[in-house]
Amino acid sequence: MRRRSDTSENRSFVREYEAKYNAWPTRYSEQGYVSAQLVGAAIETVKGEVGDRNRFREALRGAVTRIQPPRGPIQFDRYQQVVTHVYVMRVKRQGNRVVNAIVKRIPNVAQEDTWKWWYRDGSR
């Protein structure tokens, strides 16, 4: 995560994570953080009433516009899969650490469009 994205959200996330855990966050740390933001925002939307799955799912879908993920904006496709930027990286040494340096950003990658694994014949 250290070199993943040079946004203010990412810099803040890395700084706070490193201060608390004395380590740089991984993509799994960021994914857990974003998941907690989404769930928290959705729970606020439904005022704690999470029993209605459809209503809560819609609250989650709406929550993506109210959070600021360190990786940049996200959205959901029709299968509730996250559509997000994908970063192509290379490993390089920075001081006494090895970091991932962004080589290219591929915007708005959706599993639905990339893999088409839920279409039996590969078409829509």
N, C-alpha and C positions, 0 to 999 in steps of 0.2 A: 504493500500500500504506500510505502514512503514515496515512490516516484510515479505512482499510478496516474495521478491527476493533479495538476497544479491549480486547484480551485481553493477558494478561501475555506470552504467546508472541509475539504480534504486536509489542508494544512492544520486547521483547528482540531480535527479528529485525530490526526497523527500526534500533534503536540499533547493533547489531553490523554491519549492512550499511553504514550511514552512516559508521561509524568506519573501516571497511576501504576503502570505495570513494568516500567523500566525495560521496555522492549518495543519494537516497532510492531504495529498491527499487521495481521495477515489479511488476505481477502476474506477468510472465514470470520475474522473479527468484525470486519466491515459489514459482511452480510448479516451477521447476528444483530449488529447495531441498527441496520436499516430495517430488519424484520421487526425489532422491538419498536422502532419509530412508527412503522405501519400499523402494528397491532394497537399501540397506544392511541394513535390518532383515530383508528376505527372504533375503539371502545369509547372514546370521547363522543364520537358522532352518534353512536347508538345509546349514549348515556348509561353504559354498563349493561344494557340488555342484550346479551350475546346469544340468546336462545334461538332466535330466528336466523338460521344459516344464510338464507338468501339476502336478508337485510344486512347481515354482517359482511357477507361477501361484497355487496355493493359499497358498503362503508370502506372496506379495504381498497376497492378499486378507486374510490374517490380520494382516499388518503394520499395517493401518490403525488397529487398536486400540492399537498400541504407540507410535505417533508423535503429536506435538503440532503439527499444522500451524498457522501463524500465522493463517490464515483461519478456523480452527475445525475441528471434526471432519469427516472425510470417510468415505465408504464406496464400494463398487463395486456397480453393478447387475449383472444377469446377463450383460451384454455387456462387462464390464470398463470401463465408463464411470464416471467419478467422479460421485458424488452429493454435492453440497456446497451450502452456503448461497450465494445470489446477493445481491449488494448493489446497490441502486439508488443512484446517487450524483449529486451536483451539484458543479460546479466552483466553488471559491471561493478568494479570496486569503487567505493566512495569512502575515502579515509580508511578506517579499519573495518568497514562493513561491506558486504556484498548487497547490491540493490538491483531492483528491476527498473530499467530505464525504458520509457515509452519510445517505441520506434514508429508506431502508427496507431491512430485511433480509427476504429471502424464504427460509425454511428448506428445506433438503433438496430442492433442485431436481435432478431426474433428466432427462437428455435423452430417455430412453425414454418418460417420461410427458409431456414437453413437446412433443417434435417427432414422435414416432411414425414416424420416417422409415424404420425397418426393417420396418414392417408394410406389406405391399403395399396392403391395403385400409383402413389406418388403424385397424384394431381388433386386439384380442389374439386 
